[in-house]
C-alpha cells in the first residue's frame, strides 16, 4: 500500500466518521433573563450549527412581540389600545392577536 493510499484510507476510515458523528451532536444552551416583571430560564439542546446568539435573539424577539401585544404597562400595546377605546368603537388588531381572542371567546 502506497503512502497516498494510506492517507486516503486514514481519512475515509477515521476522519469522515468523526466528522459525521460531530455533525449530529447537540450542544446544551442555558439562557436566563427577565420580562414582564418576572424572570425566565430556557434550557435546551440545539444542533451544533445553530449559534447560541441566534437562539437568544429568537427568544428575545418572541418576548418583545408578546410584550408589544399583551403588556398592560406599555401604553402602545394592542391590549392597552383596546382598553382605551369605548365599547362601541372598532379597534383594529393584528392577525395573531385576533386569532387568540377568537379562540378564547369560542371556548
Protein Blocks (a to p, Z undefined) as FASTA:
>chain_A
ZZklmmmmmmmmmmmmmmmmmmmpccdddddddeehiacdddddddfklcfklmmmmmmm
mmmmmmmmmmmkbmkbmklmmmmpcfkbccdddfklmmmmmmmmmZZ
